[in-house]
Amino acid sequence: MVTNDILKIKNLTKKFSNFVAVDNLSLDVKKNSCIGFLGPNGAGKTTTLKILTGLLRPTSGAAQINGYDVTKNFRKAMLGVGAVVETPEFYPHFTPDDVLSYFGRLRGMSHQEVKGRIQKVLDEVNMSEWSNKKIGKFSKGMKQRIAIASALLHEPQLIILDEPVSGLDPRGMMEVREIIKAMKKQGKTIFMSSHLLVETQAICDEVALIDKGKLLGLRSISDLQTSSKSKIKIEMIENPTDFQLDAIKNFPQISDVLQDTSNVITVDFEGDKSNRADFLKFLHDHSIQVISFSLVETSLENIYKELISDSVR
């Protein structure tokens, strides 16, 4: 059967003695998508990625890449995968050319194939000018770019990245983020774990939210923002009277009102576009002259907190 899923995880569970690191996790990842695998430290992200890349065996459940079971048919499953799991480290006396040549041989690539690809992947990660320099002198961000280059060497369809910007300085984060965006444009499927919600929001199309080894949901970022509680900032010509503020607080879709300045308020609003239109008319009917009425974009961090709270309840 033809499927558009490049990665299929079914009831995946990993236990360490009595501790359940991954708990009955099921998730499908479609080709040419960029999925953020989000969760706090200890949520089970790295354990899941280690199972997907053959570094750990699951206690139960299964994972397939391009139709091949990772545990039962590891070599074929890994043919189309490039991965960077945990912090990359290299022999300090190696150069990027040495590292990539070594990884190419491990992949079974011919000398000519490796030679042809090294320059290209170093260009893609902006490391060409460092190709013959010893890695021992590199920053953490430079090492991360070399690790990504090694993952791209054999032109894989699926890229698995474990917290790719964790521990990097702002410049390093920006450089790695741009590399991932370039991979997206090339049509690569990217599955990347992170606990940095804002960073993932800037890169990914969808997010799979995980907490305590359990999947909370897979949703597009835009859908999550639309479905979540919103905030509306309202600037008025004059300061609202106590009567007008009380009327606003009693509007059906409003759960809280924060007065930012004397003539600016922010309200917590639960409703759709039609409800917002009704609210704007309500303000006019109560003689509140509005200068601006704008929806404040809900951060992924707030959405994540809401989903965790719901799962606990």
N, C-alpha and C positions, 0 to 999 in steps of 0.2 A: 504494500500500500504506500502510495506517494504521500509524504508528509513534509510540511514546511518547518518542522521542529528540528533544530540542529542538536539540542540538548534536552533530554527527558529524564527527570528525576522522579522516582516512584517510591513512596513510603520509605524513604531513606532514614535509617536510624543508626546512631553510633553511641555506644555506651563505653565508659571507662569505669570498670567496677560498678558501683551503684550510681555513678553520675551519668546522666543522659545529655550528651553534648549536642546531638542532632536528633530531633524527635518526630519521626513519621513525616518527613518532609517530602512534599510532591510539588514539582514545578516544571513547566515546559517553557523553553526559550526558543523563539522563532529565529530563522535565518535573517541576517542583516539588521538585527535589533541591537540596542545598547541598553543593557539591564544593570541597574545598580542593586547590589545585594547588601541591604542596609541593616545595621544593627549595632548595638553598643558592644564594647569589648566583652568577650565571653558569651556572645549570643549564639555562637556555633558557625560563624562565617568561614573562618580558616579551616576548621575541621571538615566542613562540606567541600571546600575547594581541594583539600588534600585527598579526599576520597575521589573526587572527579579526576584528579591527576595521578592517581595510583599510589600516593604516598601513605595512604591509610586504607584499610579494608573496612567496609561497613559491617555493623553487627547484623543488620537485616535491610531489606529493600534493595533497590537497584538504580543504576544510572546508565544511560545510553548516550553516546555521542556519535552522530551520523549513523544511527541504527546499530552500533556495536556496543555491547555491554562492557563497561569499563573494567569490571572484575574478571569476566570470563574471556574477553578478547581485547586485552589491554593494548597490544601493539597496533591493531587496526583502528581502535578508538582514538589513539593518540596521534595518528598520522596527520589529521587535520587540525591539531590543537597546538597553540603556542601559549605558554603559561609563565607567569612570574608569581611564585607563592612565597610569602614571607620576605624578609629583608635580603636582597641579593648581596652576596659576598664573592669576591674573586681573589685568586692568587695575586698579591700586590705587584709581583714582578712581571705579570702578563700585561700585554697591551690589548686593546679592543680587537685588533686583527687576530691575535693569538686566541682569545676567548671565542670569537665567532668561528674561526677555523676548527677549533676543538668541538664546538657544538655541532657544526656542520658534519664532521666525521661521525659523531655520535648518532646523528640523524640518518646516516647512510648516504649522504650527498657526495657526489664526485668532487674532485679537486676543482674542476672547471665550474661546476655549479656553485660551489662555495665562493670561489674567487669572484664570480659574476654578481653574487648577491651581497657580499660584504659591503662594498661601496654604496650600494643602493640603500641598504637598511641603515647604515651610518648616516647617510644623507637624510633619511626620514626622521631620525632622532637628533639631528643637528650635532653630530659628533665626528664628522669627517676629519676635521683638523686635528683631532686627538687620536687618530687611528693607530699611531705608532708610539704613543706615550704610555708610560707605566701606570696601571690603574691604581697603584698604591697612593698616588698623589691626587686622585680624583675626589671630588665632593660626593656626598650621598646622592644628590640629584643626578650627577653625571653617571654614577654607578647604576642608578635606576634606569637611566636612558640606555645604557649598554645592555642591561637585563632585558629591556623591552626589545632592543634590536635583536638579541638572541632568540626571543620568542617569535619574531617576525621572519627569521632567516629562511625558513622552509615554506613561506607563503601559506600559512594556515588560514582556514576559514573562521575558526573560533579562537578568540583571545581571552584567556582567563587571567585576571589581575587581582592580586590580594593587597588591598589598601595601597594603591599605587602612589599616592601623594603623602602618605603618613610620614611624619618626621621631617619633611622637606621645608626649606625656607620659602617665603612667598614667591621668589623668582623660580625656584625649582618646581613648586606646585604649578605655576603658570606654564612652564615649559612642558611638563608632563601632560597637563590638561590639553594643551594644543596638539600634542602628539596623538592623544586618544581621539580628539575631534577629527584629526586627519585620517585616522584609521576608520572612523565611522564613514567619512566621505568615500573611502575606497571600497565600502561595502562589507567590511569585516563585521562579524558578530562579536560583541564585547560583553563579557560577564564579569563585572568588577565588584569586589566587596569594598565596603567603606563604612566608617562610623562618622565621616564628615558629611553631614547632610547638605550643607550649602554647596559644597564642591560637587556632589553627585547631582544635585539639582541643575548645576550648570552644564553637565556633560550628558546625562542619560535621558533616554526617552521614557523609560518605565523604571519602576522600583519594586523590588521584592523585599518586603519588610519582614525581618526575623527577630524574634526575642525568645531567649531561653530555649533555643533549638527548634522552636515552632514557627511556621510561616504564618504571618498575620495577613498577608494578601499581596497580590501582584496587580498594580494599577499604573496607568499612565500618570505622570506628574500633573498634567492639566486636569485630569479627572479627579485626582485627589484634592487639588486646590478648589475645584468647583463644588465637590461634595462636602467639603469641610465648612465649619462655621467661618463666616467672613467678618471683616471689620470695615466700617464705613467712616471715613473722616469727613466732617462737615464744617465748612467755614462760613460764618454768618456776618452780615454787615454790622449788626448790633449784638451786644451781649444778650443771651436769652434770659427771660424772666424766670423766676422760680416756677411759675405756673406752666410756662412752655417746657421747661426741663422735666417737670413731673409728667406732662403729657407725652413727651418723648419716651420716658422710662416705661410708660404703660402701653406703648405701642406693642401689639402682639408678637412681632418677630424679634423684639429687642430684649436681650438678657442682661445687658450691662451698659452703662454710660460713663465715659471718662472725660472730664473737662480738661483738655490740654492747656488752653489759655482761656482768657475771658470770653472770646468769641469763636473758639474752635473746640469741637467735641469729637470723640471717637466712640462709636457704638458697636457692640457685639451683635451681629445680625444673623439670624437663621432663616433663610428664605431664598427664593429664586429671583430672576429679573423682574417678574411681575410684582412680587412683593416689594422690591426696591422702588419700583415706579409708584406703587401705592404709598410708600413711605415719603417719597419726595413730594407727592401731592398733599399728603398729610401735613408736611412742614409748611407748605404754601397756605393751606387752609387755616393754619394756626398763626398766620402773619409773621412767619419766620423767613426773612429775606436771605436766601442762600447765595453765597459767592461761588463756592465749589462743593461738589458732592462726589467723592471718589472712593472707589473700592480699594482697600489696602490689601495687597497681595499676601496671602497666608504663606508663611514659611513652611518648608517641608519638616522642619524641626517640630513645629506646633502640631502638624498633622500626625507625625510619628508618635508624639506624646499622647494624642487622643486615641490612636489605635492601640497603644500599649495599655492605656487605662481601660479601654473597652474589653481587651482580652483578659485583663485581670478580673474585671467584673463578671 
